[in-house]
């Protein structure tokens, strides 16, 4: 284990997977493995949410409350604890080496927070499981055998004692090492979701040229899927036209157990062309500009 000064956004922080990211690469967190990969390889960041800002602001208060409940003092380490490609920035540490993890959760999370100290098969899914994995990673990196979750759930503070689980810690270390070797080191993205790609669109386009022969099967599958969708859309249009033609001007129609009803939907809109022609100054005042990345895929000649 080494101590490394690695505040968020620093180059040092790019050299390891954080304890709070472990759940994401293991499929148990609110983030995704792609989020972690893009931070490490592309330098992307996740936009701070209001709950994240509140949690950060309340952290010193929660640590002070935890210290009083535990009858000890709690210090916040300035350096990260790093083993291999796994690192942990601790919220707090007691003089006898107990890791303190501070969370600001809602009142509805109180019962789930209490399950973090139960055997693994009794821990609530979602954030409780994610924070348990985070704390196991923290203890592994810091060489600690005990940790405490201090979760301020609205007006109630949950103090939950967690013991180190060597089997889980070994699994975490293996998962992180495998993630780094398979995706981070070769800069090959892990499977992504639509939300991952949407966040990626916010980044500026670079002049990089990527050779990704391993994705050739994905291109082929994409072309086949698009062809299947196009054929299905044609079939849908043909069936829809057949049904509409039989309906004619009638309001409703039955066919076996199926029933079709026609309703009139009124929709209002703005004639932007006329507005631009008759009131160009007004149009310019309220005009907005947006953009998106257009990705063109050229199929090889067959």
C-alpha positions as a LaTeX table, in Angstrom:
\begin{tabular}{lrrr}
\hline
Residue & $x$ (\AA) & $y$ (\AA) & $z$ (\AA) \\
\hline
Unk1 & 0.00 & 0.00 & 0.00 \\
Unk2 & 1.20 & 3.49 & $-0.81$ \\
Unk3 & $-0.02$ & 6.94 & 0.21 \\
Unk4 & $-0.68$ & 9.22 & $-2.75$ \\
Unk5 & $-1.88$ & 12.82 & $-2.86$ \\
Unk6 & $-4.67$ & 12.43 & $-5.40$ \\
Unk7 & $-7.45$ & 15.02 & $-5.13$ \\
Unk8 & $-10.35$ & 14.75 & $-7.62$ \\
Unk9 & $-9.34$ & 15.94 & $-11.09$ \\
Unk10 & $-5.61$ & 15.50 & $-10.52$ \\
Unk11 & $-3.33$ & 13.44 & $-12.75$ \\
Unk12 & $-2.62$ & 11.13 & $-9.82$ \\
Unk13 & $-6.34$ & 10.42 & $-9.56$ \\
Unk14 & $-6.20$ & 9.04 & $-13.11$ \\
Unk15 & $-3.90$ & 6.20 & $-12.06$ \\
Unk16 & $-6.41$ & 4.14 & $-10.10$ \\
Unk17 & $-10.05$ & 3.11 & $-9.77$ \\
Unk18 & $-11.59$ & 4.77 & $-6.73$ \\
Unk19 & $-13.31$ & 2.80 & $-3.99$ \\
Unk20 & $-16.58$ & 4.61 & $-4.76$ \\
Unk21 & $-16.33$ & 3.37 & $-8.36$ \\
Unk22 & $-15.96$ & $-0.31$ & $-7.50$ \\
Unk23 & $-19.72$ & $-0.92$ & $-7.45$ \\
Unk24 & $-20.04$ & 0.60 & $-10.93$ \\
Unk25 & $-17.52$ & $-1.73$ & $-12.57$ \\
Unk26 & $-19.12$ & $-4.67$ & $-10.74$ \\
Unk27 & $-22.59$ & $-3.72$ & $-12.02$ \\
Unk28 & $-23.92$ & $-2.73$ & $-8.59$ \\
Unk29 & $-23.62$ & 1.07 & $-8.63$ \\
Unk30 & $-25.63$ & 3.95 & $-10.01$ \\
Unk31 & $-22.81$ & 4.77 & $-12.40$ \\
Unk32 & $-21.52$ & 2.42 & $-15.09$ \\
Unk33 & $-18.23$ & 0.80 & $-15.98$ \\
Unk34 & $-18.13$ & 3.14 & $-18.97$ \\
Unk35 & $-18.32$ & 6.15 & $-16.63$ \\
Unk36 & $-15.23$ & 4.89 & $-14.81$ \\
Unk37 & $-13.41$ & 4.08 & $-18.04$ \\
Unk38 & $-14.13$ & 7.48 & $-19.61$ \\
Unk39 & $-12.87$ & 9.27 & $-16.48$ \\
Unk40 & $-9.64$ & 7.31 & $-16.56$ \\
Unk41 & $-8.99$ & 7.47 & $-20.31$ \\
Unk42 & $-10.85$ & 10.56 & $-21.58$ \\
Unk43 & $-10.77$ & 12.74 & $-18.49$ \\
Unk44 & $-14.55$ & 13.08 & $-18.34$ \\
Unk45 & $-16.33$ & 14.02 & $-15.15$ \\
Unk46 & $-19.84$ & 13.33 & $-13.89$ \\
Unk47 & $-21.89$ & 16.49 & $-13.35$ \\
Unk48 & $-22.43$ & 17.14 & $-9.65$ \\
Unk49 & $-26.06$ & 16.71 & $-8.57$ \\
Unk50 & $-27.80$ & 18.50 & $-5.72$ \\
Unk51 & $-27.62$ & 15.39 & $-3.47$ \\
Unk52 & $-23.87$ & 15.19 & $-4.18$ \\
Unk53 & $-23.37$ & 18.86 & $-3.26$ \\
Unk54 & $-25.44$ & 18.45 & $-0.10$ \\
Unk55 & $-23.48$ & 15.37 & 0.89 \\
Unk56 & $-20.16$ & 17.15 & 0.38 \\
Unk57 & $-21.31$ & 20.14 & 2.44 \\
Unk58 & $-22.62$ & 17.97 & 5.27 \\
Unk59 & $-19.60$ & 15.66 & 5.43 \\
Unk60 & $-17.75$ & 17.57 & 8.22 \\
Unk61 & $-20.97$ & 17.72 & 10.25 \\
Unk62 & $-21.63$ & 14.00 & 9.83 \\
Unk63 & $-18.04$ & 13.14 & 10.80 \\
Unk64 & $-18.34$ & 15.27 & 13.94 \\
Unk65 & $-21.63$ & 13.57 & 14.85 \\
Unk66 & $-20.07$ & 10.16 & 14.25 \\
Unk67 & $-17.09$ & 11.01 & 16.46 \\
Unk68 & $-19.44$ & 11.93 & 19.33 \\
Unk69 & $-21.48$ & 8.75 & 18.89 \\
Unk70 & $-18.34$ & 6.59 & 18.82 \\
Unk71 & $-16.60$ & 8.45 & 21.66 \\
Unk72 & $-13.46$ & 9.09 & 19.64 \\
Unk73 & $-11.88$ & 11.56 & 17.28 \\
Unk74 & $-12.04$ & 11.40 & 13.49 \\
Unk75 & $-9.47$ & 12.87 & 11.15 \\
Unk76 & $-9.77$ & 13.21 & 7.38 \\
Unk77 & $-6.67$ & 11.81 & 5.63 \\
Unk78 & $-5.24$ & 14.13 & 2.99 \\
Unk79 & $-3.77$ & 11.33 & 0.87 \\
Unk80 & $-5.32$ & 8.38 & $-0.93$ \\
Unk81 & $-4.46$ & 4.81 & 0.04 \\
Unk82 & $-3.53$ & 2.88 & $-3.09$ \\
Unk83 & $-2.87$ & $-0.81$ & $-3.77$ \\
Unk84 & $-2.23$ & $-1.68$ & $-7.39$ \\
Unk85 & $-4.91$ & 0.03 & $-9.47$ \\
Unk86 & $-7.37$ & 0.42 & $-6.59$ \\
Unk87 & $-7.36$ & 3.50 & $-4.40$ \\
Unk88 & $-9.43$ & 5.07 & $-1.65$ \\
Unk89 & $-9.85$ & 8.65 & $-0.48$ \\
Unk90 & $-11.26$ & 8.23 & 3.02 \\
Unk91 & $-13.85$ & 10.53 & 4.55 \\
Unk92 & $-12.48$ & 9.85 & 8.00 \\
Unk93 & $-10.17$ & 7.65 & 10.08 \\
Unk94 & $-10.09$ & 7.12 & 13.84 \\
Unk95 & $-6.84$ & 6.91 & 15.85 \\
Unk96 & $-7.25$ & 3.12 & 16.12 \\
Unk97 & $-7.59$ & 2.72 & 12.36 \\
Unk98 & $-11.36$ & 2.48 & 11.86 \\
Unk99 & $-12.48$ & 3.82 & 8.47 \\
Unk100 & $-15.42$ & 6.23 & 8.61 \\
Unk101 & $-17.65$ & 6.67 & 5.56 \\
Unk102 & $-20.04$ & 9.64 & 5.73 \\
Unk103 & $-23.26$ & 9.70 & 3.72 \\
Unk104 & $-26.18$ & 12.14 & 3.50 \\
Unk105 & $-29.23$ & 10.10 & 2.53 \\
Unk106 & $-32.99$ & 10.59 & 2.69 \\
Unk107 & $-35.24$ & 9.51 & 5.53 \\
Unk108 & $-36.45$ & 6.62 & 3.39 \\
Unk109 & $-32.89$ & 5.20 & 3.26 \\
Unk110 & $-32.51$ & 4.71 & 7.03 \\
Unk111 & $-33.60$ & 1.07 & 7.11 \\
Unk112 & $-31.47$ & 0.23 & 4.07 \\
Unk113 & $-28.47$ & 1.89 & 5.71 \\
Unk114 & $-28.80$ & $-0.43$ & 8.71 \\
Unk115 & $-28.50$ & $-3.48$ & 6.44 \\
Unk116 & $-24.94$ & $-2.51$ & 5.45 \\
Unk117 & $-23.74$ & $-4.14$ & 8.66 \\
Unk118 & $-25.58$ & $-7.42$ & 8.03 \\
Unk119 & $-24.26$ & $-10.54$ & 6.26 \\
Unk120 & $-23.81$ & $-9.90$ & 2.57 \\
Unk121 & $-26.94$ & $-11.80$ & 1.49 \\
Unk122 & $-29.08$ & $-9.57$ & 3.72 \\
Unk123 & $-27.79$ & $-6.20$ & 2.48 \\
Unk124 & $-30.41$ & $-4.14$ & 0.65 \\
Unk125 & $-29.81$ & $-3.76$ & $-3.10$ \\
Unk126 & $-28.94$ & $-0.42$ & $-4.61$ \\
Unk127 & $-27.03$ & 2.19 & $-2.62$ \\
Unk128 & $-26.64$ & $-0.04$ & 0.45 \\
Unk129 & $-24.83$ & $-2.71$ & $-1.57$ \\
Unk130 & $-22.82$ & $-0.06$ & $-3.41$ \\
Unk131 & $-21.59$ & 1.58 & $-0.20$ \\
Unk132 & $-20.77$ & $-1.83$ & 1.33 \\
Unk133 & $-18.53$ & $-2.60$ & $-1.66$ \\
Unk134 & $-17.02$ & 0.88 & $-1.36$ \\
Unk135 & $-16.23$ & 0.33 & 2.31 \\
Unk136 & $-14.71$ & $-3.10$ & 1.65 \\
Unk137 & $-12.44$ & $-1.47$ & $-0.95$ \\
Unk138 & $-11.55$ & 1.31 & 1.51 \\
Unk139 & $-10.59$ & $-1.15$ & 4.25 \\
Unk140 & $-8.56$ & $-3.21$ & 1.78 \\
Unk141 & $-6.57$ & $-0.19$ & 0.62 \\
Unk142 & $-6.07$ & 1.26 & 4.10 \\
Unk143 & $-5.21$ & $-2.07$ & 5.71 \\
Unk144 & $-8.14$ & $-1.71$ & 8.11 \\
Unk145 & $-10.30$ & $-4.49$ & 9.51 \\
Unk146 & $-13.21$ & $-2.33$ & 10.69 \\
Unk147 & $-15.25$ & 0.50 & 9.25 \\
Unk148 & $-18.27$ & 2.55 & 10.23 \\
Unk149 & $-20.98$ & 3.93 & 7.99 \\
Unk150 & $-22.28$ & 7.22 & 9.35 \\
Unk151 & $-25.41$ & 7.92 & 7.30 \\
Unk152 & $-27.42$ & 11.03 & 8.11 \\
Unk153 & $-30.89$ & 10.09 & 6.90 \\
Unk154 & $-32.79$ & 13.35 & 7.17 \\
Unk155 & $-32.90$ & 13.84 & 10.97 \\
Unk156 & $-31.61$ & 10.41 & 12.04 \\
Unk157 & $-27.99$ & 9.31 & 12.09 \\
Unk158 & $-27.38$ & 5.65 & 11.34 \\
Unk159 & $-24.12$ & 4.33 & 12.81 \\
Unk160 & $-23.40$ & 0.98 & 11.19 \\
Unk161 & $-20.33$ & $-1.14$ & 11.99 \\
Unk162 & $-18.86$ & $-3.12$ & 9.11 \\
Unk163 & $-16.16$ & $-5.80$ & 9.31 \\
Unk164 & $-13.68$ & $-6.53$ & 6.55 \\
Unk165 & $-14.67$ & $-9.41$ & 4.28 \\
Unk166 & $-11.44$ & $-10.87$ & 2.82 \\
Unk167 & $-13.28$ & $-12.91$ & 0.16 \\
Unk168 & $-15.10$ & $-9.85$ & $-1.14$ \\
Unk169 & $-11.93$ & $-7.78$ & $-1.01$ \\
Unk170 & $-10.08$ & $-10.40$ & $-3.08$ \\
Unk171 & $-12.93$ & $-10.32$ & $-5.60$ \\
Unk172 & $-12.81$ & $-6.53$ & $-5.76$ \\
Unk173 & $-9.05$ & $-6.52$ & $-6.32$ \\
Unk174 & $-9.43$ & $-9.09$ & $-9.11$ \\
Unk175 & $-12.29$ & $-7.17$ & $-10.74$ \\
Unk176 & $-10.33$ & $-3.91$ & $-10.71$ \\
Unk177 & $-7.18$ & $-5.56$ & $-12.09$ \\
Unk178 & $-9.20$ & $-7.24$ & $-14.82$ \\
Unk179 & $-11.03$ & $-4.01$ & $-15.69$ \\
Unk180 & $-7.74$ & $-2.15$ & $-15.98$ \\
Unk181 & $-6.11$ & $-4.82$ & $-18.15$ \\
Unk182 & $-9.11$ & $-5.35$ & $-20.43$ \\
Unk183 & $-10.28$ & $-1.76$ & $-20.90$ \\
Unk184 & $-8.17$ & 1.01 & $-19.38$ \\
Unk185 & $-4.68$ & $-0.03$ & $-20.45$ \\
Unk186 & $-5.59$ & $-0.80$ & $-24.10$ \\
Unk187 & $-8.09$ & 2.11 & $-24.10$ \\
Unk188 & $-10.90$ & $-0.16$ & $-25.28$ \\
Unk189 & $-14.28$ & 0.99 & $-24.02$ \\
Unk190 & $-16.40$ & $-1.44$ & $-22.01$ \\
Unk191 & $-20.02$ & $-1.98$ & $-23.06$ \\
Unk192 & $-21.85$ & 1.34 & $-22.85$ \\
Unk193 & $-25.44$ & 2.41 & $-22.35$ \\
Unk194 & $-27.36$ & 5.10 & $-24.20$ \\
Unk195 & $-26.84$ & 7.42 & $-21.24$ \\
Unk196 & $-23.08$ & 6.90 & $-21.42$ \\
Unk197 & $-23.02$ & 7.90 & $-25.09$ \\
Unk198 & $-25.23$ & 10.92 & $-24.43$ \\
Unk199 & $-22.75$ & 12.25 & $-21.86$ \\
Unk200 & $-19.90$ & 11.61 & $-24.30$ \\
Unk201 & $-21.55$ & 13.89 & $-26.86$ \\
Unk202 & $-20.90$ & 16.87 & $-24.61$ \\
Unk203 & $-17.15$ & 16.53 & $-25.06$ \\
Unk204 & $-15.30$ & 18.43 & $-27.81$ \\
Unk205 & $-14.36$ & 16.43 & $-30.90$ \\
Unk206 & $-10.65$ & 15.69 & $-31.28$ \\
Unk207 & $-8.64$ & 14.85 & $-34.41$ \\
Unk208 & $-7.82$ & 11.37 & $-33.15$ \\
Unk209 & $-8.12$ & 8.46 & $-35.59$ \\
Unk210 & $-8.96$ & 5.15 & $-33.93$ \\
Unk211 & $-8.26$ & 1.73 & $-35.43$ \\
Unk212 & $-10.75$ & $-0.74$ & $-33.94$ \\
Unk213 & $-10.71$ & $-3.91$ & $-36.02$ \\
Unk214 & $-12.22$ & $-5.80$ & $-33.09$ \\
Unk215 & $-15.45$ & $-3.84$ & $-33.64$ \\
Unk216 & $-15.92$ & $-5.11$ & $-37.22$ \\
Unk217 & $-18.43$ & $-7.77$ & $-36.03$ \\
Unk218 & $-20.36$ & $-5.03$ & $-34.21$ \\
Unk219 & $-20.54$ & $-2.99$ & $-37.43$ \\
Unk220 & $-21.83$ & $-6.06$ & $-39.29$ \\
Unk221 & $-24.41$ & $-6.75$ & $-36.59$ \\
Unk222 & $-25.48$ & $-3.09$ & $-36.62$ \\
Unk223 & $-25.97$ & $-3.15$ & $-40.41$ \\
Unk224 & $-28.04$ & $-6.33$ & $-40.15$ \\
Unk225 & $-30.12$ & $-4.92$ & $-37.28$ \\
Unk226 & $-30.80$ & $-1.70$ & $-39.23$ \\
Unk227 & $-31.86$ & $-3.73$ & $-42.28$ \\
Unk228 & $-34.20$ & $-5.80$ & $-40.10$ \\
Unk229 & $-35.69$ & $-2.65$ & $-38.55$ \\
Unk230 & $-36.20$ & $-1.09$ & $-41.99$ \\
Unk231 & $-37.97$ & $-4.23$ & $-43.23$ \\
Unk232 & $-40.12$ & $-4.33$ & $-40.09$ \\
Unk233 & $-41.03$ & $-0.65$ & $-40.53$ \\
Unk234 & $-42.15$ & $-1.33$ & $-44.09$ \\
Unk235 & $-44.31$ & $-4.20$ & $-42.85$ \\
Unk236 & $-45.78$ & $-1.99$ & $-40.12$ \\
Unk237 & $-46.59$ & 0.73 & $-42.66$ \\
Unk238 & $-48.27$ & $-1.78$ & $-44.98$ \\
Unk239 & $-50.38$ & $-3.33$ & $-42.22$ \\
Unk240 & $-51.30$ & 0.10 & $-40.87$ \\
Unk241 & $-52.41$ & 1.22 & $-44.34$ \\
Unk242 & $-54.56$ & $-1.91$ & $-44.76$ \\
Unk243 & $-56.32$ & $-1.31$ & $-41.45$ \\
Unk244 & $-56.82$ & 2.42 & $-42.06$ \\
Unk245 & $-58.23$ & 1.76 & $-45.53$ \\
Unk246 & $-60.83$ & $-0.62$ & $-44.07$ \\
Unk247 & $-61.70$ & 1.89 & $-41.34$ \\
Unk248 & $-62.38$ & 4.58 & $-43.90$ \\
Unk249 & $-64.24$ & 7.47 & $-42.24$ \\
Unk250 & $-65.77$ & 5.39 & $-39.46$ \\
Unk251 & $-65.11$ & 6.25 & $-35.84$ \\
Unk252 & $-64.46$ & 2.68 & $-34.65$ \\
Unk253 & $-63.94$ & $-0.86$ & $-35.86$ \\
Unk254 & $-63.76$ & $-4.31$ & $-34.29$ \\
Unk255 & $-61.80$ & $-7.32$ & $-35.53$ \\
Unk256 & $-62.15$ & $-10.38$ & $-33.32$ \\
Unk257 & $-61.08$ & $-9.28$ & $-29.84$ \\
Unk258 & $-59.35$ & $-6.18$ & $-31.22$ \\
Unk259 & $-61.03$ & $-2.78$ & $-31.20$ \\
Unk260 & $-59.86$ & 0.37 & $-32.98$ \\
Unk261 & $-61.18$ & 3.83 & $-32.09$ \\
Unk262 & $-60.46$ & 7.05 & $-33.95$ \\
Unk263 & $-60.08$ & 10.28 & $-31.95$ \\
Unk264 & $-59.19$ & 13.76 & $-33.12$ \\
Unk265 & $-56.07$ & 15.27 & $-31.58$ \\
Unk266 & $-55.61$ & 19.04 & $-31.92$ \\
Unk267 & $-52.07$ & 20.31 & $-31.91$ \\
Unk268 & $-50.99$ & 23.95 & $-31.81$ \\
Unk269 & $-47.68$ & 25.17 & $-33.15$ \\
Unk270 & $-45.69$ & 28.21 & $-34.16$ \\
Unk271 & $-45.24$ & 29.25 & $-37.77$ \\
Unk272 & $-41.52$ & 30.00 & $-37.50$ \\
Unk273 & $-41.10$ & 30.83 & $-41.18$ \\
Unk274 & $-43.79$ & 33.52 & $-41.01$ \\
Unk275 & $-42.41$ & 34.82 & $-37.71$ \\
Unk276 & $-38.94$ & 35.10 & $-39.24$ \\
Unk277 & $-40.30$ & 36.90 & $-42.32$ \\
Unk278 & $-42.56$ & 39.39 & $-40.50$ \\
Unk279 & $-40.64$ & 39.91 & $-37.22$ \\
Unk280 & $-36.95$ & 39.07 & $-37.80$ \\
Unk281 & $-35.72$ & 41.17 & $-34.84$ \\
Unk282 & $-38.09$ & 39.45 & $-32.42$ \\
Unk283 & $-37.15$ & 36.07 & $-33.83$ \\
Unk284 & $-33.44$ & 36.81 & $-33.42$ \\
Unk285 & $-33.98$ & 37.83 & $-29.78$ \\
Unk286 & $-35.40$ & 34.47 & $-28.81$ \\
Unk287 & $-33.48$ & 32.26 & $-31.21$ \\
Unk288 & $-31.34$ & 29.50 & $-29.73$ \\
Unk289 & $-28.63$ & 27.38 & $-31.27$ \\
Unk290 & $-28.13$ & 23.70 & $-30.57$ \\
Unk291 & $-25.99$ & 21.04 & $-32.11$ \\
Unk292 & $-25.24$ & 17.36 & $-32.09$ \\
Unk293 & $-22.66$ & 14.96 & $-33.45$ \\
Unk294 & $-23.58$ & 13.28 & $-36.70$ \\
Unk295 & $-21.88$ & 9.91 & $-37.02$ \\
Unk296 & $-21.76$ & 8.45 & $-40.52$ \\
Unk297 & $-20.94$ & 4.80 & $-41.08$ \\
Unk298 & $-19.75$ & 3.80 & $-44.53$ \\
Unk299 & $-20.39$ & 0.19 & $-45.38$ \\
Unk300 & $-17.68$ & $-1.65$ & $-47.32$ \\
Unk301 & $-18.34$ & $-2.57$ & $-50.94$ \\
Unk302 & $-19.54$ & $-6.13$ & $-51.29$ \\
\hline
\end{tabular}
